[in-house]
Amino acid sequence: MGGSCAHRRGARRLQVLFAFLMPLFYRVLCEPIRYSIPEELPEGSVVGNLAKDLKLGVLEVSSRKLRVSGETLLFNVDAESGDLLVKDRIDREQICKERRCELQLEAVVENPLNIFHIVVNIEDINDHAPQFHTDEINLEISESVSPGVGTLLDSAKDPDISMNSLSKYQLSPNEYFSLGVKDNPDGGKYPELILQKTLDRETQSVHHLVLTALDGGVPPQSGTARIRILVVDANDNPPVFSQDVYRVSIPEDVPPGTSVLRVRATDLDEGLNAEITYSFLRVADKAQHVFFLDSATGNIITHERLDFEKVEKYIMDVEAKDRGSLSTRCKVIIEVLDENDNSPEIIITSLSDQILEDSHPGMVVALFKTRDKDSRENGEVMCNLSKNVPFKIHSSSNNYYKLVTDGALDREQTPEYNITITATDRGKPPLSSSTTITLHITDVNDNAPVFQQSAYLVHVPENNPPGASIAQISASDPDLGPNGRVSYSIVTSDLEPRALSSYVSVSAQSGVVFAQRAFDHEQLRAFQLTLQARDQGSPALSANVSLRVLVDDRNDNAPRVLYPSLGPDGSALFDTVPRAAQPGYLVTKVVAVDADSGHNAWLSYHVLQTSEPGLFSLGLRTGEVRTARALGDRDAARQRLLIAVRDGGQPPLSATATLLLVFADSLQEALPDLVERPTPSDPQAELQFYLVVALALISVLFLLTVILTIALRLRRSSSPATGGCFGSVLCSRSGQEIAPNYSEGTLPYAYNLCVPGDQTNPEFNFLTSADHCPAKQDTPNKDSSLALLASILTPSVGVDKKTFKQQAPPNTDWRFSQAQRPGTSGSQNGDETGTWPNNQFDTEMLQAMILASASEAADGSSTLGGGAGTMGLSARYGPQFTLQHVPDYRQNVYIPGSNATLTNAAGKRDGKAPAGGNGNKKKSGKKEKK
């Protein structure tokens, strides 16, 4: 569907310019293109092929930028097919109310710029049902009313038009009332309830009816209202208005509170039945708050300001009712007169703000239209331009205008123009409005980008977050448009080409340089980039600049202690300090390094914990540990220092080192303090272990004793009786006699085995001592040791009462004080008599050591444990705990199969022996046990 011009203009002029401009005005003078569609079409529905109606090809739709414009954007153009499509919901009742609905559109094309007028007629559909103002109508009718008298009812409203609007009314069947229809001056229909039969209140005081309104659509839609009629006593004269329709016209600029008109009704009755009250019977929402009706006088007053542009006419129904419930109504029509209270509007439809400086005169720059909401001469608009600009206005139909060039343009003299367009109406007084558009004059690409600095230097702290901005370069280009639009890139770098993209990147638009990874000052301290700024002209121009990035150090590395180092198992090593060390003696030096640089690597040393405060001093910067004073008698020989190494960063990072120092003049003296304390194990498990070992050892020793006893009997059977004493075995009468020496770890006991001369009743018994047999300096030979073991472990077979003394009772003079009892700290709660420790672990250990002592005696060993004369106790309780602190448990040892007991051969034990050890430095345990 498209219009065609009735008269075509011939090309009468030969000028090329006129022939170029002729098509621009050609179609504007044509009739508009008309379309007709029903309302409520879904989005995307095709209205018509606009490109075909405009005689445009499919390719021209996109190249000439075909589009539509209007006051409401309800339509758009498909860029591929040229179809005019529905863009948004179209509700005829909302857009055009109750009148015919035609939408005015403009189709705009460019190259060359032109405009076409489009009229879209919106057809009504039956999408609304009639609706009453209220769902229930209450009436009061006197019983004296004669048949044939009618009462007007509220009419229903249907926003649809034509045949879809309200068509008729229906009343539910009854014997008293019928329904009539009256026409209003505005074309509407009012239902009237007509009395057919005289009412009798005493028979039926209330009547209920149903009023139905139907429209003319197919299928028809309907709305209902319930009628409730209350029969009252006689009041036979209803009020009567002076006229059925009241009309008045008022200007829209009247202030609120202005009296518009006064309605008047009279009643022929007297008394209360003649008193009349006025009220709005049906008022539209738009007029509900605009007017006020005085119920006593019937005076209508403006309550708000009027606006002709919003509502041109108000139609209201006024009801007059007497005290006898008879009523009548009239219609009030108020017309609003237009005043010149709206300034013209200038709407820019199309604008080309970029103009080449070599453009020819007559080139279309902008297309705009004017609009004034006022009517008649108040809505007629004239346009003009500001002075001294090389542009002018060409007027076209329907308040459309074109802005074209009117002279030569020179960007070097004037790079841009601010053009003010003024629109003035013909009202009295006239109103005007103006708008300013800016037109930029573009040139060719004749300027290269220029950086703000000749070179850039930035500092970036290490451990920066990936993606952070580290620098921004900026270059300016005096050209305009694409010729002045600069993009940035990295050209070269001293980094590896493959790794460059993983280090930095640059934003092509903003010139911001981003770090792609976290930099590490310890690995990369500086690098240099060459960046390029390039414009978008043709041909493109560019410039280069260098950017040097320095990676600043942060305190991200804690100090690392090189000395003292830890052992393979993570334990600290010991250092020895001479006991006679004077104040200032250099004990050791803590050596630490920090991978950071500068202030972050400036280390300081601090003592966190020490066993003896004030005994040692620590160099704050050197880390040297020196004695602050001489070692006192009360100072422990073993000292522990916990040293912290802090760097100078903010916040500072630190590491700790543990120094274990032992005061000793030699390594052998320090060894007891270096011995690791065994970790306590499960007492029950140790008890089981020692019981198994003891049983096995006793069994082996018993078998060995039996064998040795048999051998000795066989050996001595041929020798004559010499009093029954094997003196040659355990005692040597020849040679120099010396006092017994037990410092080499031998037991301070000696035993003699004697047999009687009577071989028929051989008996063995233990003697209490052998003081008459002095021991030699040399260690007893193996035979004497075997004889000793045989005398200890062989069952008693006889005794010579004349020669030998009896078995001594067990020794009971070895009771322990509370501090001397064996154990981890000498504090176990045991029996005060000291006969046997209550601590299960210590009991098992002592039993095992006594058995081990017997075994060593049989083997001729000179030691019984960790040291000479210590029976292995120094390894458990320390070097100060020796045999003099241990009771003679051998008196309480029972050998299975024998009634013999171990007996002390000496009155007192010898003194403690010095502890021995190797000369190597020992490692301390992971934990020190108290």
Number of C-alpha atoms within 10 A of each C-alpha: 14 17 16 15 12 9 8 9 9 7 10 8 9 8 9 8 12 13 13 12 15 13 13 16 15 14 18 18 16 17 15 20 20 18 18 13 15 14 19 17 16 13 14 15 15 19 19 18 18 27 24 16 16 17 11 14 13 14 13 18 23 17 13 16 15 22 21 22 17 14 9 11 12 17 23 21 24 19 18 11 16 25 21 22 20 20 17 17 13 18 17 24 19 9 14 13 13 15 13 14 17 18 17 16 21 19 20 19 20 18 11 12 20 21 23 19 22 23 15 17 18 21 15 22 19 21 15 17 22 23 21 20 15 13 12 15 18 11 18 16 24 22 19 17 22 14 14 14 11 18 18 17 19 17 21 26 19 25 20 24 20 16 14 24 25 27 18 17 22 16 19 13 10 11 8 13 21 18 19 17 16 12 10 11 10 9 8 14 19 18 23 19 19 17 20 17 14 15 22 15 16 9 7 10 14 15 15 13 17 15 22 19 24 22 26 18 20 10 9 15 20 21 18 20 20 17 18 16 17 18 22 20 15 15 20 16 19 23 25 18 18 12 12 13 17 18 11 11 13 14 14 20 16 16 13 14 14 15 16 16 18 14 23 17 22 16 19 12 16 10 9 10 21 20 17 25 18 23 17 21 16 17 16 12 8 10 16 13 12 15 22 20 20 15 15 12 14 22 16 19 18 19 18 16 14 22 17 19 16 9 13 14 13 16 16 19 18 20 22 29 22 23 15 23 21 24 23 18 24 21 22 21 16 18 18 21 17 20 17 22 20 20 22 25 19 18 13 14 17 17 15 12 16 16 18 15 18 13 14 14 15 17 19 25 19 20 22 16 20 20 19 20 18 20 16 11 13 24 20 19 22 14 20 13 17 13 10 7 14 14 21 18 18 13 13 14 11 11 14 17 19 19 20 18 20 15 15 12 20 16 15 11 7 11 15 18 16 13 18 16 18 19 24 22 24 16 21 11 9 16 19 17 15 16 14 13 14 14 18 20 22 22 19 15 21 15 18 22 24 19 17 12 11 10 13 16 11 13 13 19 15 20 17 18 12 14 15 15 17 16 18 15 21 16 23 16 21 14 19 18 17 15 25 22 19 26 20 24 18 21 13 15 16 11 14 10 10 8 9 16 15 11 17 19 18 22 15 16 11 14 21 18 23 18 22 19 16 15 22 17 21 15 8 12 15 16 13 16 19 16 21 23 27 24 26 16 20 11 9 15 19 17 15 19 20 19 20 16 18 18 22 19 20 21 22 19 19 20 25 17 19 12 14 19 16 15 11 7 9 10 15 19 19 22 22 20 23 14 15 12 18 14 15 14 18 17 17 18 16 22 17 20 16 20 14 20 16 11 14 24 21 16 22 18 24 17 19 13 13 16 14 13 11 10 17 22 21 20 15 14 12 14 21 16 23 20 19 18 15 16 19 10 7 6 13 12 17 19 19 15 19 15 21 21 27 23 24 16 21 11 10 16 20 20 15 16 22 22 22 18 21 23 22 19 14 13 20 17 18 25 20 18 20 23 16 17 16 10 10 10 9 9 14 10 9 16 18 12 12 16 14 11 14 17 11 12 15 17 13 11 18 19 11 15 21 15 12 17 19 10 11 14 10 10 10 11 10 8 7 9 14 12 14 20 17 16 18 11 18 24 19 15 14 8 7 10 13 10 9 16 16 20 17 14 19 23 27 17 19 21 23 24 22 24 23 22 15 12 11 7 11 16 16 21 24 24 22 21 18 18 14 9 18 17 21 18 13 7 15 18 12 15 14 20 20 22 21 20 24 23 22 25 26 21 18 17 11 14 20 19 9 7 13 19 14 13 14 14 10 15 16 12 11 15 18 20 13 15 11 14 23 22 16 14 11 13 13 16 11 15 13 12 13 17 18 18 21 13 14 12 17 20 16 18 16 19 17 17 19 18 17 18 22 22 17 18 20 20 15 18 19 20 21 23 18 18 23 24 29 28 24 25 24 20 19 16 16 17 20 15 20 23 21 15 19 19 18 21 19 18 17 15 16 13 16 12 11 12 13 22 20 23 25 23 17 15 9 10 18 16 13 20 18 14 20 14 14 10 12 11 16 18 18 18 18 11 10 9 11 5
